[in-house]
Amino acid sequence: MRAFVCSRITDDLSGTGILDIATPAPGPGQALVRVAAAGVNFPDVLMCQGKYQFKPEPPFTPGMEMAGEVVALGEGVSGIAVGDAVVGGAGLGGFAELCVAPAAALRKVPKGVDLQVAASFQAAYLTAYVALVRRGRIEPGEALLVHGAAGGVGLACVDLGLALGARVIATASTPEKRAVLEARGVVAALAPAGFRDAVKDLTGGRGADVVYDPVGGDVFDESVRCIAFDGRLLVIGFTSGRIPTVSVNMPLIKGFSVVGVRAGEYGRQFPQRGRENLDAVWTMLAEGRLKPHVHAAVPLADTRAALDMLQTRAVIGKVVVTP
């Protein structure tokens, strides 16, 4: 089968490419899935650069989430059958024609949900749900400031925040991206620098109750200046490249919390809550309360280009690879 393989760890992804590799066979508790679409996520890039928390040894096939049809099952699998449309993954293997994954990591795709949407949905929306509901304790009517709001995890947070009744203020890098966000119904879409005064004005001087920050760097620094008392500053990641710091007198004086968000680890630490989180986001999708946006679907041969699109911030929402 064909797969997008990382053979060497390199900053410029030059160690990646399409190869013919052996078709995997499902072992006990596993399923073999014919991939219809695989979501492209920033951790896929970071793994190929050796910069992610999880550092697989090359050669490996990235692709942390995918959707497709079950074509074979290993021993001891129940709950899914050959022919079922499923979504999920094992953190690796999605950028290929066929993927083996633990059956426990797969779920049936709800009826009426497109497989490209399903493949691009879970990682981003699970992150948003753990951030806003579990860690951020957001309440209807609260002011939510979302940075990097046109990217995969950012747009998922905007969508979920609106569904939960928050007053969403978004930042994004270009007028085109800000126009998309305004069409989604945000209170305002701002540039990613110099937003402090606008956020204060939009919240009557109080500041944002919850800040969702996958960017870090200067964006984090400025967010500290426009967060409300009892606010929650949610640390999602550092796509800016700089991991910021904060003097502890600032959260003391302003009465806010800096809260780390790792959705996958949250589910591992609290398995029952992890299952509840997944059930919640998939139920909201099936009910039509969430509206994921697939920016583009690219063929497997162009996976490298899809990863480059993420790095250059050319994506609104999510990109999927279609073998």
C-alpha angles and dihedrals in degrees: 000000000000120000139168103244132192103215096167134023108243135157093228095047090242088136092068133084148130115290138172107243136170116282108249122235121219115247128202111316092010137112131208111222128194099223116233095173138354124203117234114225134179092246087063088062094044093051090055088051094046091241102113126096089245109060112188117195114248135282096058138136113235124209115115099194132033143157130213147111126309109240101170140010134209124224120295099022119144134168096045131059139197107282096031119131106234139176132202136070147204100257091268140048103049097115094075141080091254130023133192115214136165108269088227089062093056131079132185114263110246114250113268095023114122114235093232089055091045092051093052097041117067106059095047098041094042088054090049093048095049089046099048103031107027102031104019098040089209118193130204111273095024119130112251119193112200120192124199082022097168094055126089100270092032096054090045089055092049090050094046093043091054091047089052092052100254123148099242124209113184137195125204136164104241138040089240092056092045090052090055090051093049089052088054090061106257118158090238139346113217138184114264093247129054093021097128099092094042091052091050091049093048091052098046092255094304100102132221117322092206128022120196109201123181090154108062120179117076091352090063091046092053092044089061086061095055105037121117127242107274087020124152119224106199116207109209102159148308110260089156088069096238122098104213130214132210130207107241092230088072097062088040096053096037094040097228133135130229105215127190118219124203107158097188094048090046089059092048092050094044107028097177092050089045090058090046090052093053093045090051097053095042091049091051090050093048090049091053094244092122126056113196117196121220106201096190144345113218129186120254090253089064097050091118089056090051091054089048089053089059093048093051092047091239094136129096106197114334140339122212132200116223115201 
